Amino acid sequence: MIDTVPQIVMLTFDDAVTVLNHGLFEDMMRDRVNPNGAKASATFFVSHEYNNYQLTHDLYTSGHEIALHSITHQTNTMYWANLNETGWSAEICGQKRQMAHFAKIPEDKVDEI
């Protein structure tokens, strides 16, 4: 029965792509394929602070999905609860523009959470 049930695994990574973690990501994903032979990929939920946009671009061109947290990646929930529309736009749309500019990833190819 298990052979007929689709198995889906979502692989995600959180926060900035840096010179310290990029090699690990490449090593983990190298030569990984799905049962249908397609290359396995991950979603990277990237924050702005400390992010290396060139390495983020490398992950994107390798077939991985790039998604965004926000520019500031605030952990204080009251910050988000009290943020107005202008603030939300600055946090999310601003980071999307940064990703397009610095990582050379088209805005329509970047997901937001």
N, C-alpha and C positions, 0 to 999 in steps of 0.2 A: 504493500500500500504506500509506503513512504516514497517509493520511486515515482508514483504518479502525482504526488502532491508538490506543487511548486514551492521551492525554498527561496526565500528572499532575505538577504542580509543587507542592511544599510550600514555602510562604513563611513563614519564622519570624524572630522578632526576639528578642534575648537581653538580659536584665537590666531595670533599672528603666525605667518610663515617666516621662519628665520633661517640663518645659516646653521643654527644648531639642530633644527628639526627637519629641514628639507631633505638631507641625505637619508635620514631614517624613513621618511615617507617614500622616497624613491626605492630604497632597499625593500621595504615591505610590499610595495606594489609591483615591483619588477617581475615579469613573467607570470603574473597571476591572471588566470582566465576563468570565465564562467563556464558552466557545463556545456553551453552551446558554442564555446570557442571564442566568444567575444572577450575583449580585454576587460578585466575588472577595473572599476574606478571608485573614487571616493568623493564625498562632498566636504569641502573645506569652508567652515564658517569663520571668516576672517575678520579680525578687528584691525583698526588702523594703527594703533600704537605698537611700535617695534616691527611692523610688518615690512618685509622685503618684497617690494612689488615686482621686481624682476623674477624672483623665485616663484612668486604667485603666478606670474605669466607662464613660467615653465610648466607648472602643474596644470594650468589651463590647456596649454598646447599639447600636453601629454594625454588629454582626454578627461581630466577631472573637472568636476563642477565646483564653481566658486560661488559662495553665498556670503552674505554680510551680516554682521551683528549691528554695528552702528559705528560712528566715528569715535565716540568716547567710551563705549562699552561699559556704561555705568552699571554698577551692581546694586546701587541704592534704588529700591523699588519706588520710593516716593518721587525720585527724579522723573521716572517715566509716568507715574500717575498724574503728576502736575505739569507735564510737558504739553505745550499748546501745539497747534498744527504747524506753525512756523518752526518750532523746535524739532518736531518729528521730521519735517522735511529736511532740515539742516542735518540731522543725524543720519537719516537713511539715504535720501537722494544725494546728499553731499558725499557720502562714502561711495555711492555708485559712480558719481562723477570722478572721484579720486581714483577708483579702480580702473575706469576707462582711460583716464589720463596717464596714470603712473604704471599700471600693469598692462595697458594696451589690450584690455578685454572690453568688447563692445557692451554698452549698458544693457542691451536687450538679452545678453548672455549671462548676466549676473542676477542671482536670486537674492531676495531679501527675506528675513524672517520677521 
